[in-house]
Amino acid sequence: MSRRMIVVTGGAGFIGSNVVARLAAEDHYDIVVCDRLGSADDAKWKNLVKHAVADFWLPEELFHRLNRHADAIEAVVHMGAVSATTEPDADLILRTNFTLSRDLWDWCVAHDTRLIYASSAATYGDGDQGFDDDDSAEGLAALRPLNAYGYSKLLFDQYAVRQAGRGHAPPQWAGLKFFNVYGPNEGHKGGMKSVIAGIWPSVAAGQTVTLFRSHRPDYADGGQMRDFVFVDDVVDIIAWLLTAPQVSGIYNAGSGRARSFLDLAHATFAAAGIEPSVAYIDTPEAIRERYQYFTEARMDRLRAAGYPGQSTPLEEGVRRYVQDFLSRPDPYR
């Protein structure tokens, strides 16, 4: 009898490849990746080269393959998305982030298959409504995303909650609102890489790094705050959900503690053993009015659902990322 399978969409991407690394190492399931690799010079294939995946599916053949292997599929971990908040093609964003997710939901319902998917903290918009992962229809309706990416994620969250309320849901479904995730295997992301990866070449060279100047009197330069979360911590949540089929809903996936960009830069210099040197530049006018000064995940609901894991402190997560990956000749997990 063949082994049960878990399909990871976006499995060659940043968070997806870290999920694949964990699940392949645990060796409880055959792990299938669905993704596009792009150019052979791109880093995405390198995110997978150390891990024994059972199969690789292209997105255009996803549903054909799902149908062919329906009896063996235990769960779909849906990390595939257009994740660039600066993507100008809103129709592409909706097709990829909403339409595909909706069709996957319906497939999982029809085949009694569990679904864990990537939502986003971008659904919270400017944060005026707070960062409480209220997954009621009323709570979701109050959110005001600032870009098409955040809207696409909110639209699917609303679809999931509405369908679940009508009894049309997979046996387990969970959406995770990822905050500012950092860690190995993000080299292919270009300008959407974490700040740590972005400043690392300058840090390694002992050069000054630049952060955005504050344009609000209540925040110092570099004092803008984010919930930075190490990728291992969000993979922990996904791995736990796969062992807790009774847990469904939409949950924050962050550290639960906001830290400043200056803290992040100092932690990166410290991990490299280099004295910090930071300068400030104006936040570009194109994003200045919509720039978030604070995000912080409330993690109460996930804890109440039984999640036992602990968040990696910022300095420790940055140290591990720098010393175990970024500073190595082979920086891939």
Steps between C-alpha positions, in 0.01 A plus 500: 500500500638843406578755768279797575598823326512868592495747213680831561410768248765769469730233637812643334438846642613648829257371762392207284852360464553523875177304547626241252833477684323425829246253367749315281736462798221363718432235233140432603358582156605519136545871432393639164596849386287707266676811372682671215878530515547775244849560369766232555716782633238582763545372853166321534615153396785530750241533776403137438820325397575365850158342547352178366166598352279226359381694196497847342186637336465813288208727597316442171481126570409537870136390486569218256764366739282556807222297339740224399633464856189601693483183709855547629501872581484575872522880482575795275730765648424794273788750510490592131416865433599820330655649814647825368302785652624717212363275221303733267277237334202467733334241274808278523498538878132404522537203264795364694413589858122471500374294206755220539448495878123482456532210257738320735253548785220350293721208395596430861133507602407258225785260588490529881855637506648740755610848388751734665554825313694824511304809587689818588532780754450727197127439554523733802581803286637791703424323827234745616277202581779333697657162431250269665440191285123512536377263229133583531329638191457830684864517606625434148257751349653776714848459346628742237807373310726760341589309182362242258712227658343558842155518341549166321593332828206656685262397223598136540484518882143626462419223251637236737306628801178534299527150353591347835197670655284329237649159580699492178854461638790257493531270803769740624573846366736762636612835363818655641552875500875522455667812636859605407659159445878472459738212457681277249389437141381852417786583263272486194261767629688807377360818652249301708772335709506564874695803622762264648571343163487840335761662726720193539746577214568843654529356850738228384716763333505717814316778320229735619145376450205729433157493661200720440480825690189547711247753376294491819592681822404202718762270340875553491695436179525123467245465777221378272392163638404167348419152621809320364459122516762235423388263225560196723228629732234516227606155377453379857141624487430323169661176623290518818179559306570182303498313832188680626223427248238628743627860466346717228479875452711804412795572727783749528849362435742747654731534798251694709754775569570807287863606462657794320690496173795643692486198735503277193801677348694489827422128538634436148824686571534319835454160335787589266718629784520844338448842659167642374488791258155627402388803298153618404331594174155645438219253452410521128207733445319233297454286812535758778130558558425125516809399696429291810673611818388212721390137467472242775322167481267401776568132555233429763262306276766261373611436859139442603468247218782302663813612317792437742790650305709800599617792289872533426633828647607746230869500587512119503311465172722755328813334640394161364406647162829687464739242642337182370394627157578851371868488590552152353615420145181293468226714661212266419311280745 
